[in-house]
Amino acid sequence: MKNNYILVQEIKQEETKTASGIIIPEEKYNRKVKVINSGNCDSLKKGDVVLKNIGKGTAVTLDNIEFEIINVSQLIAVIEDNG
């Protein structure tokens, strides 16, 4: 059975401002994350930038750096392929 979990790190995004000046917090959007470790997932590589659903995975902190372990089913698309 293949490992369906990957280790990612969130890419900080700016808040969005509409044409009328309303600020929409970033939490309302899907999140860009960078793949740190793709486990046994053949379709992803370290360094890929992907778009994931808003749901939370498992938070992990190593050397004061925050990471998240998520299931690949939470991914929407690969934005930058590091291949």
Phi, psi and omega in degrees: 000132182279150176286120181260018182245144178229157177259126182230162175231132182292141174261119182297136180236150179283155172291149181262138178245127180285170180300330180273002175095004179283130179268125179254116181299149182298338181297341182281350183251165169292158187251143172272132177225155178254133180285123178264319177214125184265006179055230179262013181285114184287336186273353180236152178228158176304133179097345177299143174255125184233160176255127182239156175297161184294334183311153182269145170261216178258120180284137179225134176241124178232125181051043180063020175248130183271133176232173177217137174261121182231159174277142181299341178292344177280351183277141178260315184198157171269123182270315178231120178269122182272032184267000000 
